[in-house]
Amino acid sequence: MKPNLHISDISDKTAEKFFRKKTTLFRKKYNNFNGNPEEIIKKIKRKTLSFAALYGTLGVLFLYIPQYLFPGQFADSEYTIPFINYKIEFSIFGLFYGFFLVGVEIWYLMKGDLKSTGEIAALYGFNPDEKKTETTELVKIALNKDRKKYTEIGINPYQNFSKPGLFLIRLMYLVKAFLSNFVFKIIIKRVIGRLAIREVVDMAGIPIYAFWNAYASAQIIRKTDMRMKASVMIIKLAKHFKTKYENNTDFSKLLYDTFEFIALTKKSFYPSDLIFAKHFLKTFNIKIKDEHRLSEGYFETVKSLPEDIKLGIGQLLVLGFLLDGKIGTFEIKIIKKLKTDKIIPYSVEEIKTWTKNYTLGHGFEEMYIE
């Protein structure tokens, strides 16, 4: 009996096939590349974001201009909802036309994100034919489906959120562009009053959808870049920590809690965080759990450790915070506490400098672990 094949599985397979094809072509392009990858990545980002914004702009134009030119085709009809006898008016043609436009826009955005992800991966020497698991992970990043992957090691950055709170966060994430456009239209109407004719109000959505498209593509490029940088750095980090703490049970038994603490502090779990946790758990022969919750008194336990082990855990925390290339407000707060409690000897300014150097392509050797 064959397993059920869902539409999402088919689309993922199609996306992976496209990704492999593009990455292979880019590997030929960058085969003998020995320049600065950051300059290439900036060019990739500019091009991808420009097209993403363009697709958002065209989406709005193609949605509304036909309605002005052919109003009869988009005329509303009255329909009655069965059982509740509620009457609503809308255009069936307009509804399906809108769905069609959304589908076309998503298709082009997806192709652009897969292409940029493949080009960045190829720039770092990635070969999709040799690394099937990593290929799937990169495709998930490009399709913005990477969040579900983190459950495979039992770590949940939202474990302290209530179910209603988590639902609201996910809902806001899904409808942020629609809400932004809705609010922006209200502001336009308030500001220009009678001059707010339908055409002006409709076109006001152009910068909103252009912005969110570009923002989403920028996040994917950043995740891909940090994922590729981290994959090189983590191997060196794991080797260093294994040499120093391989036979130390006090260190190894705190690893799961340490990665959970990083995720809870960041309120997210980037692809770089995932490979960081997976590689270290594998290096120290720690069995993957279906679900892990942070142990009570984790911070106090770390404070009570011998100095060398305490420093090692502190270094892991700092690395986890900076591995996605950005130090946020919550991370800074924890870093200050780590410094105050003498778990680490590094200042916020030093760590910000290491983070900046890391995003510019500097690796393990330029950082603080000898």
C-alpha positions, 0 to 999 in steps of 0.5 A: 500500500502506497503512503498518501501523497499530499499536494504539499509533498508534490510542491515540495518535491517540485521545489527541491527539483528546481533548487537542485537544478539552480544550485548545480548551475550556480556551482559552475558559476562559482567553481573558482570563486575566491573573492569576497562572498559578502559582496555577491550576497549583497547583489543577490539580496538587492536583485531578489528584494527588487523583484519581490517588491515588483511582484507585490506592486504588479499584484495590486495593479493587476487586481484593481486595473481590470476592475476599472476597465471592465466593471461589468465583469466584476459586478457583485451578485447577491447570494444567500448562505444556507441554513442561516439565511444571510445575504451577502454580495460579492463577485464570483469572477472577482473572487477566483481572479483574486485567487489566481493572482495570489497563486501566480504571485506566490509562484514567482516569489517562491522561484525567486527565493529558491533561486537566491537560496541556491545561489548563496549555498553554491557560493559556499561550495554546497553540493546538493547531490552530496547532502540530501538532508541539508538540501531539504533543509535549505528548500524548507528555508526558501519555502518558509517552512523551516519552523516545523523542523525544530520539533524534531529535537524536542525544543520549543521556543514557545513552550511558555506561551499559552495556546491562545497567545500562540494562536494570535502570534501565528494569526498576526504573522499570516495576516500582517500584510492584509492588516497593514494594508487595511490600516494604511487605507484608513489613514489615507482616507483620514488624511486626504478626505474627499480626495480619497477616491477609490483608485487612490485608496486601492493603489495605497496598498502597493507599498504595503505589499511590496514591503512585506514581499521584500521583507519576507525574501530578506529574511530567507536570504539572511537565514540561508546566509547564516545557515551556511556560515554556521555549518562551517563554524559549528564543526570547529566549535564542536571539535573544540568543546569535545576536546575540552569537555568530552568526559565531563558529565556536568557539562554534557548533561546541561547541553539540552537545557542550554539549547532550550534556554537559547531558544526561549530567550530568542523566542525563535529557533533559526536554522543555524540554531537547529544545526548548532543543537543537533551537531553538539547533541550528536558530538556528545552522544546525547539521545534526541528527545521527543520533547524537552522542557527547561529544568527548574533552576537552570541558571542557578545550576550554571552559577554553581558549576566549577569555573571552567565548566561554567565558562564553557556553558556561558560560551555556548549561550553566547554562541547561540545568541549570536549564531543567527547574526543578530543580538536582540534585546532579550539576549543583551539582557541575559548577556549582562546577567551572565557577566554580572554573575561571573559566568562569562568575562565578555562585555556586550560591546565585545559580543556585538563586535564578534557578531558583526565580524561573524556576519561579515564572513569571519569565522571561528579563528577570529572569535574568542575561543582559542 
